[in-house]
Amino acid sequence: MILAPDILISLSTLVVLFAVASALSVWSEGDFPTVALAALAAGVGVFVYGYWSIDDPQGWRELPNAFISVLSRILN
């Protein structure tokens, strides 16, 4: 079962944000952020896959539309 593109975009955006924060935290401690960079790469890959799965993408307006769609699915 493949998830809907808006769910993929929303989840991958959150993963990318947390991965960047984690990478900066680990890097500031003097270590190399291997796991954080792997999570960042996976998040970017899922984001690109989700964006390419949309029938008629509208550019960067898809990002807030995806979050609104996921929120409406949760509240419904």
mmCIF file of the N, C-alpha and C atoms, coordinates in Angstrom:
data_MODEL
# 
_entry.id   MODEL 
# 
loop_
_atom_site.group_PDB 
_atom_site.id 
_atom_site.type_symbol 
_atom_site.label_atom_id 
_atom_site.label_alt_id 
_atom_site.label_comp_id 
_atom_site.label_asym_id 
_atom_site.label_entity_id 
_atom_site.label_seq_id 
_atom_site.pdbx_PDB_ins_code 
_atom_site.Cartn_x 
_atom_site.Cartn_y 
_atom_site.Cartn_z 
_atom_site.occupancy 
_atom_site.B_iso_or_equiv 
_atom_site.pdbx_formal_charge 
_atom_site.auth_seq_id 
_atom_site.auth_comp_id 
_atom_site.auth_asym_id 
_atom_site.auth_atom_id 
_atom_site.pdbx_PDB_model_num 
ATOM 1   N N  . MET A 1 1  ? 0.838   -1.173 0.000   1.00 0.00 ? 1  MET A N  1 
ATOM 2   C CA . MET A 1 1  ? 0.000   0.000  0.000   1.00 0.00 ? 1  MET A CA 1 
ATOM 3   C C  . MET A 1 1  ? 0.886   1.241  0.000   1.00 0.00 ? 1  MET A C  1 
ATOM 4   N N  . ILE A 1 2  ? 0.720   2.086  -0.986  1.00 0.00 ? 2  ILE A N  1 
ATOM 5   C CA . ILE A 1 2  ? 1.453   3.338  -1.101  1.00 0.00 ? 2  ILE A CA 1 
ATOM 6   C C  . ILE A 1 2  ? 0.603   4.449  -0.475  1.00 0.00 ? 2  ILE A C  1 
ATOM 7   N N  . LEU A 1 3  ? 1.228   5.268  0.335   1.00 0.00 ? 3  LEU A N  1 
ATOM 8   C CA . LEU A 1 3  ? 0.511   6.375  0.952   1.00 0.00 ? 3  LEU A CA 1 
ATOM 9   C C  . LEU A 1 3  ? 0.199   7.453  -0.074  1.00 0.00 ? 3  LEU A C  1 
ATOM 10  N N  . ALA A 1 4  ? -0.766  8.286  0.241   1.00 0.00 ? 4  ALA A N  1 
ATOM 11  C CA . ALA A 1 4  ? -1.117  9.413  -0.622  1.00 0.00 ? 4  ALA A CA 1 
ATOM 12  C C  . ALA A 1 4  ? 0.055   10.393 -0.681  1.00 0.00 ? 4  ALA A C  1 
ATOM 13  N N  . PRO A 1 5  ? 0.214   11.077 -1.807  1.00 0.00 ? 5  PRO A N  1 
ATOM 14  C CA . PRO A 1 5  ? 1.347   12.001 -1.939  1.00 0.00 ? 5  PRO A CA 1 
ATOM 15  C C  . PRO A 1 5  ? 1.356   13.112 -0.895  1.00 0.00 ? 5  PRO A C  1 
ATOM 16  N N  . ASP A 1 6  ? 0.189   13.592 -0.475  1.00 0.00 ? 6  ASP A N  1 
ATOM 17  C CA . ASP A 1 6  ? 0.186   14.663 0.515   1.00 0.00 ? 6  ASP A CA 1 
ATOM 18  C C  . ASP A 1 6  ? 0.681   14.174 1.876   1.00 0.00 ? 6  ASP A C  1 
ATOM 19  N N  . ILE A 1 7  ? 0.395   12.935 2.205   1.00 0.00 ? 7  ILE A N  1 
ATOM 20  C CA . ILE A 1 7  ? 0.911   12.373 3.456   1.00 0.00 ? 7  ILE A CA 1 
ATOM 21  C C  . ILE A 1 7  ? 2.422   12.193 3.370   1.00 0.00 ? 7  ILE A C  1 
ATOM 22  N N  . LEU A 1 8  ? 2.901   11.713 2.239   1.00 0.00 ? 8  LEU A N  1 
ATOM 23  C CA . LEU A 1 8  ? 4.347   11.553 2.051   1.00 0.00 ? 8  LEU A CA 1 
ATOM 24  C C  . LEU A 1 8  ? 5.070   12.887 2.144   1.00 0.00 ? 8  LEU A C  1 
ATOM 25  N N  . ILE A 1 9  ? 4.515   13.920 1.531   1.00 0.00 ? 9  ILE A N  1 
ATOM 26  C CA . ILE A 1 9  ? 5.147   15.237 1.555   1.00 0.00 ? 9  ILE A CA 1 
ATOM 27  C C  . ILE A 1 9  ? 5.176   15.781 2.980   1.00 0.00 ? 9  ILE A C  1 
ATOM 28  N N  . SER A 1 10 ? 4.076   15.642 3.700   1.00 0.00 ? 10 SER A N  1 
ATOM 29  C CA . SER A 1 10 ? 4.019   16.161 5.068   1.00 0.00 ? 10 SER A CA 1 
ATOM 30  C C  . SER A 1 10 ? 4.993   15.436 5.991   1.00 0.00 ? 10 SER A C  1 
ATOM 31  N N  . LEU A 1 11 ? 4.988   14.115 5.948   1.00 0.00 ? 11 LEU A N  1 
ATOM 32  C CA . LEU A 1 11 ? 5.888   13.350 6.812   1.00 0.00 ? 11 LEU A CA 1 
ATOM 33  C C  . LEU A 1 11 ? 7.352   13.586 6.463   1.00 0.00 ? 11 LEU A C  1 
ATOM 34  N N  . SER A 1 12 ? 7.656   13.638 5.182   1.00 0.00 ? 12 SER A N  1 
ATOM 35  C CA . SER A 1 12 ? 9.049   13.835 4.798   1.00 0.00 ? 12 SER A CA 1 
ATOM 36  C C  . SER A 1 12 ? 9.531   15.236 5.151   1.00 0.00 ? 12 SER A C  1 
ATOM 37  N N  . THR A 1 13 ? 8.653   16.217 5.104   1.00 0.00 ? 13 THR A N  1 
ATOM 38  C CA . THR A 1 13 ? 9.038   17.565 5.515   1.00 0.00 ? 13 THR A CA 1 
ATOM 39  C C  . THR A 1 13 ? 9.395   17.598 6.993   1.00 0.00 ? 13 THR A C  1 
ATOM 40  N N  . LEU A 1 14 ? 8.600   16.921 7.808   1.00 0.00 ? 14 LEU A N  1 
ATOM 41  C CA . LEU A 1 14 ? 8.902   16.860 9.239   1.00 0.00 ? 14 LEU A CA 1 
ATOM 42  C C  . LEU A 1 14 ? 10.206  16.099 9.506   1.00 0.00 ? 14 LEU A C  1 
ATOM 43  N N  . VAL A 1 15 ? 10.431  15.006 8.764   1.00 0.00 ? 15 VAL A N  1 
ATOM 44  C CA . VAL A 1 15 ? 11.670  14.241 8.925   1.00 0.00 ? 15 VAL A CA 1 
ATOM 45  C C  . VAL A 1 15 ? 12.878  15.092 8.543   1.00 0.00 ? 15 VAL A C  1 
ATOM 46  N N  . VAL A 1 16 ? 12.765  15.847 7.464   1.00 0.00 ? 16 VAL A N  1 
ATOM 47  C CA . VAL A 1 16 ? 13.871  16.704 7.027   1.00 0.00 ? 16 VAL A CA 1 
ATOM 48  C C  . VAL A 1 16 ? 14.157  17.781 8.067   1.00 0.00 ? 16 VAL A C  1 
ATOM 49  N N  . LEU A 1 17 ? 13.121  18.398 8.614   1.00 0.00 ? 17 LEU A N  1 
ATOM 50  C CA . LEU A 1 17 ? 13.336  19.434 9.628   1.00 0.00 ? 17 LEU A CA 1 
ATOM 51  C C  . LEU A 1 17 ? 14.027  18.877 10.872  1.00 0.00 ? 17 LEU A C  1 
ATOM 52  N N  . PHE A 1 18 ? 13.561  17.718 11.349  1.00 0.00 ? 18 PHE A N  1 
ATOM 53  C CA . PHE A 1 18 ? 14.190  17.119 12.522  1.00 0.00 ? 18 PHE A CA 1 
ATOM 54  C C  . PHE A 1 18 ? 15.599  16.610 12.220  1.00 0.00 ? 18 PHE A C  1 
ATOM 55  N N  . ALA A 1 19 ? 15.833  16.139 11.012  1.00 0.00 ? 19 ALA A N  1 
ATOM 56  C CA . ALA A 1 19 ? 17.164  15.658 10.640  1.00 0.00 ? 19 ALA A CA 1 
ATOM 57  C C  . ALA A 1 19 ? 18.164  16.813 10.574  1.00 0.00 ? 19 ALA A C  1 
ATOM 58  N N  . VAL A 1 20 ? 17.731  17.949 10.062  1.00 0.00 ? 20 VAL A N  1 
ATOM 59  C CA . VAL A 1 20 ? 18.622  19.114 10.015  1.00 0.00 ? 20 VAL A CA 1 
ATOM 60  C C  . VAL A 1 20 ? 18.963  19.573 11.431  1.00 0.00 ? 20 VAL A C  1 
ATOM 61  N N  . ALA A 1 21 ? 17.954  19.617 12.297  1.00 0.00 ? 21 ALA A N  1 
ATOM 62  C CA . ALA A 1 21 ? 18.208  20.012 13.684  1.00 0.00 ? 21 ALA A CA 1 
ATOM 63  C C  . ALA A 1 21 ? 19.145  19.022 14.377  1.00 0.00 ? 21 ALA A C  1 
ATOM 64  N N  . SER A 1 22 ? 18.946  17.740 14.125  1.00 0.00 ? 22 SER A N  1 
ATOM 65  C CA . SER A 1 22 ? 19.805  16.728 14.725  1.00 0.00 ? 22 SER A CA 1 
ATOM 66  C C  . SER A 1 22 ? 21.231  16.808 14.174  1.00 0.00 ? 22 SER A C  1 
ATOM 67  N N  . ALA A 1 23 ? 21.360  17.022 12.882  1.00 0.00 ? 23 ALA A N  1 
ATOM 68  C CA . ALA A 1 23 ? 22.690  17.119 12.273  1.00 0.00 ? 23 ALA A CA 1 
ATOM 69  C C  . ALA A 1 23 ? 23.459  18.317 12.837  1.00 0.00 ? 23 ALA A C  1 
ATOM 70  N N  . LEU A 1 24 ? 22.780  19.442 13.004  1.00 0.00 ? 24 LEU A N  1 
ATOM 71  C CA . LEU A 1 24 ? 23.447  20.613 13.575  1.00 0.00 ? 24 LEU A CA 1 
ATOM 72  C C  . LEU A 1 24 ? 23.844  20.377 15.025  1.00 0.00 ? 24 LEU A C  1 
ATOM 73  N N  . SER A 1 25 ? 22.996  19.677 15.765  1.00 0.00 ? 25 SER A N  1 
ATOM 74  C CA . SER A 1 25 ? 23.303  19.385 17.159  1.00 0.00 ? 25 SER A CA 1 
ATOM 75  C C  . SER A 1 25 ? 24.523  18.471 17.290  1.00 0.00 ? 25 SER A C  1 
ATOM 76  N N  . VAL A 1 26 ? 24.548  17.416 16.500  1.00 0.00 ? 26 VAL A N  1 
ATOM 77  C CA . VAL A 1 26 ? 25.673  16.475 16.561  1.00 0.00 ? 26 VAL A CA 1 
ATOM 78  C C  . VAL A 1 26 ? 26.948  17.134 16.053  1.00 0.00 ? 26 VAL A C  1 
ATOM 79  N N  . TRP A 1 27 ? 26.837  17.923 15.000  1.00 0.00 ? 27 TRP A N  1 
ATOM 80  C CA . TRP A 1 27 ? 28.006  18.587 14.435  1.00 0.00 ? 27 TRP A CA 1 
ATOM 81  C C  . TRP A 1 27 ? 28.597  19.599 15.418  1.00 0.00 ? 27 TRP A C  1 
ATOM 82  N N  . SER A 1 28 ? 27.718  20.279 16.184  1.00 0.00 ? 28 SER A N  1 
ATOM 83  C CA . SER A 1 28 ? 28.219  21.267 17.146  1.00 0.00 ? 28 SER A CA 1 
ATOM 84  C C  . SER A 1 28 ? 28.956  20.601 18.302  1.00 0.00 ? 28 SER A C  1 
ATOM 85  N N  . GLU A 1 29 ? 28.676  19.315 18.540  1.00 0.00 ? 29 GLU A N  1 
ATOM 86  C CA . GLU A 1 29 ? 29.387  18.581 19.583  1.00 0.00 ? 29 GLU A CA 1 
ATOM 87  C C  . GLU A 1 29 ? 30.717  18.036 19.087  1.00 0.00 ? 29 GLU A C  1 
ATOM 88  N N  . GLY A 1 30 ? 30.986  18.160 17.798  1.00 0.00 ? 30 GLY A N  1 
ATOM 89  C CA . GLY A 1 30 ? 32.268  17.741 17.255  1.00 0.00 ? 30 GLY A CA 1 
ATOM 90  C C  . GLY A 1 30 ? 32.254  16.370 16.603  1.00 0.00 ? 30 GLY A C  1 
ATOM 91  N N  . ASP A 1 31 ? 31.105  15.730 16.527  1.00 0.00 ? 31 ASP A N  1 
ATOM 92  C CA . ASP A 1 31 ? 31.002  14.414 15.883  1.00 0.00 ? 31 ASP A CA 1 
ATOM 93  C C  . ASP A 1 31 ? 30.460  14.576 14.470  1.00 0.00 ? 31 ASP A C  1 
ATOM 94  N N  . PHE A 1 32 ? 30.575  13.494 13.684  1.00 0.00 ? 32 PHE A N  1 
ATOM 95  C CA . PHE A 1 32 ? 30.033  13.514 12.335  1.00 0.00 ? 32 PHE A CA 1 
ATOM 96  C C  . PHE A 1 32 ? 28.599  12.970 12.369  1.00 0.00 ? 32 PHE A C  1 
ATOM 97  N N  . PRO A 1 33 ? 27.624  13.703 11.837  1.00 0.00 ? 33 PRO A N  1 
ATOM 98  C CA . PRO A 1 33 ? 26.208  13.311 11.931  1.00 0.00 ? 33 PRO A CA 1 
ATOM 99  C C  . PRO A 1 33 ? 25.797  12.271 10.893  1.00 0.00 ? 33 PRO A C  1 
ATOM 100 N N  . THR A 1 34 ? 26.262  11.049 11.035  1.00 0.00 ? 34 THR A N  1 
ATOM 101 C CA . THR A 1 34 ? 25.987  10.006 10.051  1.00 0.00 ? 34 THR A CA 1 
ATOM 102 C C  . THR A 1 34 ? 24.512  9.652  9.984   1.00 0.00 ? 34 THR A C  1 
ATOM 103 N N  . VAL A 1 35 ? 23.903  9.378  11.120  1.00 0.00 ? 35 VAL A N  1 
ATOM 104 C CA . VAL A 1 35 ? 22.497  8.969  11.143  1.00 0.00 ? 35 VAL A CA 1 
ATOM 105 C C  . VAL A 1 35 ? 21.600  10.121 10.716  1.00 0.00 ? 35 VAL A C  1 
ATOM 106 N N  . ALA A 1 36 ? 21.919  11.332 11.160  1.00 0.00 ? 36 ALA A N  1 
ATOM 107 C CA . ALA A 1 36 ? 21.114  12.487 10.789  1.00 0.00 ? 36 ALA A CA 1 
ATOM 108 C C  . ALA A 1 36 ? 21.195  12.757 9.287   1.00 0.00 ? 36 ALA A C  1 
ATOM 109 N N  . LEU A 1 37 ? 22.357  12.583 8.703   1.00 0.00 ? 37 LEU A N  1 
ATOM 110 C CA . LEU A 1 37 ? 22.480  12.787 7.256   1.00 0.00 ? 37 LEU A CA 1 
ATOM 111 C C  . LEU A 1 37 ? 21.766  11.688 6.476   1.00 0.00 ? 37 LEU A C  1 
ATOM 112 N N  . ALA A 1 38 ? 21.752  10.473 7.007   1.00 0.00 ? 38 ALA A N  1 
ATOM 113 C CA . ALA A 1 38 ? 20.993  9.396  6.365   1.00 0.00 ? 38 ALA A CA 1 
ATOM 114 C C  . ALA A 1 38 ? 19.497  9.689  6.433   1.00 0.00 ? 38 ALA A C  1 
ATOM 115 N N  . ALA A 1 39 ? 19.033  10.179 7.576   1.00 0.00 ? 39 ALA A N  1 
ATOM 116 C CA . ALA A 1 39 ? 17.619  10.544 7.699   1.00 0.00 ? 39 ALA A CA 1 
ATOM 117 C C  . ALA A 1 39 ? 17.280  11.716 6.789   1.00 0.00 ? 39 ALA A C  1 
ATOM 118 N N  . LEU A 1 40 ? 18.197  12.650 6.650   1.00 0.00 ? 40 LEU A N  1 
ATOM 119 C CA . LEU A 1 40 ? 17.992  13.783 5.745   1.00 0.00 ? 40 LEU A CA 1 
ATOM 120 C C  . LEU A 1 40 ? 17.885  13.316 4.295   1.00 0.00 ? 40 LEU A C  1 
ATOM 121 N N  . ALA A 1 41 ? 18.761  12.411 3.894   1.00 0.00 ? 41 ALA A N  1 
ATOM 122 C CA . ALA A 1 41 ? 18.717  11.887 2.527   1.00 0.00 ? 41 ALA A CA 1 
ATOM 123 C C  . ALA A 1 41 ? 17.425  11.111 2.280   1.00 0.00 ? 41 ALA A C  1 
ATOM 124 N N  . ALA A 1 42 ? 17.005  10.307 3.257   1.00 0.00 ? 42 ALA A N  1 
ATOM 125 C CA . ALA A 1 42 ? 15.761  9.554  3.107   1.00 0.00 ? 42 ALA A CA 1 
ATOM 126 C C  . ALA A 1 42 ? 14.560  10.496 3.036   1.00 0.00 ? 42 ALA A C  1 
ATOM 127 N N  . GLY A 1 43 ? 14.560  11.531 3.861   1.00 0.00 ? 43 GLY A N  1 
ATOM 128 C CA . GLY A 1 43 ? 13.459  12.493 3.842   1.00 0.00 ? 43 GLY A CA 1 
ATOM 129 C C  . GLY A 1 43 ? 13.370  13.247 2.529   1.00 0.00 ? 43 GLY A C  1 
ATOM 130 N N  . VAL A 1 44 ? 14.503  13.652 1.999   1.00 0.00 ? 44 VAL A N  1 
ATOM 131 C CA . VAL A 1 44 ? 14.504  14.347 0.705   1.00 0.00 ? 44 VAL A CA 1 
ATOM 132 C C  . VAL A 1 44 ? 14.040  13.407 -0.402  1.00 0.00 ? 44 VAL A C  1 
ATOM 133 N N  . GLY A 1 45 ? 14.478  12.159 -0.347  1.00 0.00 ? 45 GLY A N  1 
ATOM 134 C CA . GLY A 1 45 ? 14.049  11.191 -1.360  1.00 0.00 ? 45 GLY A CA 1 
ATOM 135 C C  . GLY A 1 45 ? 12.558  10.935 -1.328  1.00 0.00 ? 45 GLY A C  1 
ATOM 136 N N  . VAL A 1 46 ? 11.995  10.790 -0.145  1.00 0.00 ? 46 VAL A N  1 
ATOM 137 C CA . VAL A 1 46 ? 10.553  10.572 -0.035  1.00 0.00 ? 46 VAL A CA 1 
ATOM 138 C C  . VAL A 1 46 ? 9.791   11.825 -0.458  1.00 0.00 ? 46 VAL A C  1 
ATOM 139 N N  . PHE A 1 47 ? 10.330  13.008 -0.145  1.00 0.00 ? 47 PHE A N  1 
ATOM 140 C CA . PHE A 1 47 ? 9.683   14.249 -0.578  1.00 0.00 ? 47 PHE A CA 1 
ATOM 141 C C  . PHE A 1 47 ? 9.631   14.339 -2.099  1.00 0.00 ? 47 PHE A C  1 
ATOM 142 N N  . VAL A 1 48 ? 10.741  14.038 -2.738  1.00 0.00 ? 48 VAL A N  1 
ATOM 143 C CA . VAL A 1 48 ? 10.784  14.091 -4.211  1.00 0.00 ? 48 VAL A CA 1 
ATOM 144 C C  . VAL A 1 48 ? 9.826   13.061 -4.813  1.00 0.00 ? 48 VAL A C  1 
ATOM 145 N N  . TYR A 1 49 ? 9.799   11.858 -4.252  1.00 0.00 ? 49 TYR A N  1 
ATOM 146 C CA . TYR A 1 49 ? 8.872   10.832 -4.736  1.00 0.00 ? 49 TYR A CA 1 
ATOM 147 C C  . TYR A 1 49 ? 7.423   11.276 -4.557  1.00 0.00 ? 49 TYR A C  1 
ATOM 148 N N  . GLY A 1 50 ? 7.104   11.834 -3.395  1.00 0.00 ? 50 GLY A N  1 
ATOM 149 C CA . GLY A 1 50 ? 5.739   12.304 -3.157  1.00 0.00 ? 50 GLY A CA 1 
ATOM 150 C C  . GLY A 1 50 ? 5.365   13.448 -4.074  1.00 0.00 ? 50 GLY A C  1 
ATOM 151 N N  . TYR A 1 51 ? 6.299   14.357 -4.326  1.00 0.00 ? 51 TYR A N  1 
ATOM 152 C CA . TYR A 1 51 ? 6.018   15.487 -5.213  1.00 0.00 ? 51 TYR A CA 1 
ATOM 153 C C  . TYR A 1 51 ? 5.820   15.022 -6.644  1.00 0.00 ? 51 TYR A C  1 
ATOM 154 N N  . TRP A 1 52 ? 6.625   14.062 -7.092  1.00 0.00 ? 52 TRP A N  1 
ATOM 155 C CA . TRP A 1 52 ? 6.471   13.552 -8.449  1.00 0.00 ? 52 TRP A CA 1 
ATOM 156 C C  . TRP A 1 52 ? 5.223   12.687 -8.613  1.00 0.00 ? 52 TRP A C  1 
ATOM 157 N N  . SER A 1 53 ? 4.651   12.216 -7.506  1.00 0.00 ? 53 SER A N  1 
ATOM 158 C CA . SER A 1 53 ? 3.443   11.400 -7.574  1.00 0.00 ? 53 SER A CA 1 
ATOM 159 C C  . SER A 1 53 ? 2.177   12.233 -7.743  1.00 0.00 ? 53 SER A C  1 
ATOM 160 N N  . ILE A 1 54 ? 2.284   13.535 -7.571  1.00 0.00 ? 54 ILE A N  1 
ATOM 161 C CA . ILE A 1 54 ? 1.116   14.410 -7.716  1.00 0.00 ? 54 ILE A CA 1 
ATOM 162 C C  . ILE A 1 54 ? 0.803   14.552 -9.199  1.00 0.00 ? 54 ILE A C  1 
ATOM 163 N N  . ASP A 1 55 ? -0.488  14.482 -9.522  1.00 0.00 ? 55 ASP A N  1 
ATOM 164 C CA . ASP A 1 55 ? -0.902  14.556 -10.926 1.00 0.00 ? 55 ASP A CA 1 
ATOM 165 C C  . ASP A 1 55 ? -0.574  15.907 -11.551 1.00 0.00 ? 55 ASP A C  1 
ATOM 166 N N  . ASP A 1 56 ? -0.978  16.988 -10.909 1.00 0.00 ? 56 ASP A N  1 
ATOM 167 C CA . ASP A 1 56 ? -0.757  18.325 -11.447 1.00 0.00 ? 56 ASP A CA 1 
ATOM 168 C C  . ASP A 1 56 ? -0.139  19.203 -10.366 1.00 0.00 ? 56 ASP A C  1 
ATOM 169 N N  . PRO A 1 57 ? 1.190   19.122 -10.174 1.00 0.00 ? 57 PRO A N  1 
ATOM 170 C CA . PRO A 1 57 ? 1.811   19.900 -9.095  1.00 0.00 ? 57 PRO A CA 1 
ATOM 171 C C  . PRO A 1 57 ? 1.727   21.402 -9.363  1.00 0.00 ? 57 PRO A C  1 
ATOM 172 N N  . GLN A 1 58 ? 1.526   22.162 -8.298  1.00 0.00 ? 58 GLN A N  1 
ATOM 173 C CA . GLN A 1 58 ? 1.390   23.608 -8.405  1.00 0.00 ? 58 GLN A CA 1 
ATOM 174 C C  . GLN A 1 58 ? 2.587   24.330 -7.800  1.00 0.00 ? 58 GLN A C  1 
ATOM 175 N N  . GLY A 1 59 ? 3.727   23.730 -7.867  1.00 0.00 ? 59 GLY A N  1 
ATOM 176 C CA . GLY A 1 59 ? 4.932   24.359 -7.326  1.00 0.00 ? 59 GLY A CA 1 
ATOM 177 C C  . GLY A 1 59 ? 4.987   24.238 -5.816  1.00 0.00 ? 59 GLY A C  1 
ATOM 178 N N  . TRP A 1 60 ? 5.529   25.253 -5.168  1.00 0.00 ? 60 TRP A N  1 
ATOM 179 C CA . TRP A 1 60 ? 5.706   25.197 -3.721  1.00 0.00 ? 60 TRP A CA 1 
ATOM 180 C C  . TRP A 1 60 ? 4.404   25.369 -2.961  1.00 0.00 ? 60 TRP A C  1 
ATOM 181 N N  . ARG A 1 61 ? 3.306   25.678 -3.666  1.00 0.00 ? 61 ARG A N  1 
ATOM 182 C CA . ARG A 1 61 ? 2.005   25.744 -2.989  1.00 0.00 ? 61 ARG A CA 1 
ATOM 183 C C  . ARG A 1 61 ? 1.530   24.370 -2.561  1.00 0.00 ? 61 ARG A C  1 
ATOM 184 N N  . GLU A 1 62 ? 2.164   23.328 -3.046  1.00 0.00 ? 62 GLU A N  1 
ATOM 185 C CA . GLU A 1 62 ? 1.785   21.970 -2.654  1.00 0.00 ? 62 GLU A CA 1 
ATOM 186 C C  . GLU A 1 62 ? 2.139   21.674 -1.205  1.00 0.00 ? 62 GLU A C  1 
ATOM 187 N N  . LEU A 1 63 ? 3.157   22.321 -0.684  1.00 0.00 ? 63 LEU A N  1 
ATOM 188 C CA . LEU A 1 63 ? 3.578   22.048 0.691   1.00 0.00 ? 63 LEU A CA 1 
ATOM 189 C C  . LEU A 1 63 ? 2.515   22.449 1.716   1.00 0.00 ? 63 LEU A C  1 
ATOM 190 N N  . PRO A 1 64 ? 2.025   23.691 1.711   1.00 0.00 ? 64 PRO A N  1 
ATOM 191 C CA . PRO A 1 64 ? 0.952   23.994 2.669   1.00 0.00 ? 64 PRO A CA 1 
ATOM 192 C C  . PRO A 1 64 ? -0.334  23.242 2.358   1.00 0.00 ? 64 PRO A C  1 
ATOM 193 N N  . ASN A 1 65 ? -0.607  22.993 1.092   1.00 0.00 ? 65 ASN A N  1 
ATOM 194 C CA . ASN A 1 65 ? -1.797  22.219 0.726   1.00 0.00 ? 65 ASN A CA 1 
ATOM 195 C C  . ASN A 1 65 ? -1.717  20.802 1.284   1.00 0.00 ? 65 ASN A C  1 
ATOM 196 N N  . ALA A 1 66 ? -0.525  20.223 1.280   1.00 0.00 ? 66 ALA A N  1 
ATOM 197 C CA . ALA A 1 66 ? -0.355  18.872 1.811   1.00 0.00 ? 66 ALA A CA 1 
ATOM 198 C C  . ALA A 1 66 ? -0.597  18.852 3.320   1.00 0.00 ? 66 ALA A C  1 
ATOM 199 N N  . PHE A 1 67 ? -0.069  19.848 4.035   1.00 0.00 ? 67 PHE A N  1 
ATOM 200 C CA . PHE A 1 67 ? -0.288  19.896 5.479   1.00 0.00 ? 67 PHE A CA 1 
ATOM 201 C C  . PHE A 1 67 ? -1.761  20.130 5.810   1.00 0.00 ? 67 PHE A C  1 
ATOM 202 N N  . ILE A 1 68 ? -2.423  20.983 5.048   1.00 0.00 ? 68 ILE A N  1 
ATOM 203 C CA . ILE A 1 68 ? -3.852  21.227 5.275   1.00 0.00 ? 68 ILE A CA 1 
ATOM 204 C C  . ILE A 1 68 ? -4.650  19.970 4.993   1.00 0.00 ? 68 ILE A C  1 
ATOM 205 N N  . SER A 1 69 ? -4.303  19.256 3.947   1.00 0.00 ? 69 SER A N  1 
ATOM 206 C CA . SER A 1 69 ? -5.009  18.025 3.604   1.00 0.00 ? 69 SER A CA 1 
ATOM 207 C C  . SER A 1 69 ? -4.834  16.963 4.684   1.00 0.00 ? 69 SER A C  1 
ATOM 208 N N  . VAL A 1 70 ? -3.624  16.821 5.200   1.00 0.00 ? 70 VAL A N  1 
ATOM 209 C CA . VAL A 1 70 ? -3.374  15.832 6.258   1.00 0.00 ? 70 VAL A CA 1 
ATOM 210 C C  . VAL A 1 70 ? -4.104  16.229 7.532   1.00 0.00 ? 70 VAL A C  1 
ATOM 211 N N  . LEU A 1 71 ? -4.080  17.511 7.872   1.00 0.00 ? 71 LEU A N  1 
ATOM 212 C CA . LEU A 1 71 ? -4.791  17.968 9.059   1.00 0.00 ? 71 LEU A CA 1 
ATOM 213 C C  . LEU A 1 71 ? -6.298  17.734 8.931   1.00 0.00 ? 71 LEU A C  1 
ATOM 214 N N  . SER A 1 72 ? -6.840  17.978 7.745   1.00 0.00 ? 72 SER A N  1 
ATOM 215 C CA . SER A 1 72 ? -8.266  17.734 7.556   1.00 0.00 ? 72 SER A CA 1 
ATOM 216 C C  . SER A 1 72 ? -8.610  16.253 7.619   1.00 0.00 ? 72 SER A C  1 
ATOM 217 N N  . ARG A 1 73 ? -7.698  15.392 7.186   1.00 0.00 ? 73 ARG A N  1 
ATOM 218 C CA . ARG A 1 73 ? -7.915  13.943 7.313   1.00 0.00 ? 73 ARG A CA 1 
ATOM 219 C C  . ARG A 1 73 ? -7.908  13.522 8.774   1.00 0.00 ? 73 ARG A C  1 
ATOM 220 N N  . ILE A 1 74 ? -7.042  14.140 9.572   1.00 0.00 ? 74 ILE A N  1 
ATOM 221 C CA . ILE A 1 74 ? -6.988  13.804 10.993  1.00 0.00 ? 74 ILE A CA 1 
ATOM 222 C C  . ILE A 1 74 ? -8.247  14.265 11.710  1.00 0.00 ? 74 ILE A C  1 
ATOM 223 N N  . LEU A 1 75 ? -8.701  15.482 11.402  1.00 0.00 ? 75 LEU A N  1 
ATOM 224 C CA . LEU A 1 75 ? -9.853  16.041 12.085  1.00 0.00 ? 75 LEU A CA 1 
ATOM 225 C C  . LEU A 1 75 ? -11.186 15.466 11.612  1.00 0.00 ? 75 LEU A C  1 
ATOM 226 N N  . ASN A 1 76 ? -11.190 14.844 10.461  1.00 0.00 ? 76 ASN A N  1 
ATOM 227 C CA . ASN A 1 76 ? -12.445 14.306 9.919   1.00 0.00 ? 76 ASN A CA 1 
ATOM 228 C C  . ASN A 1 76 ? -12.767 12.982 10.517  1.00 0.00 ? 76 ASN A C  1 
# 
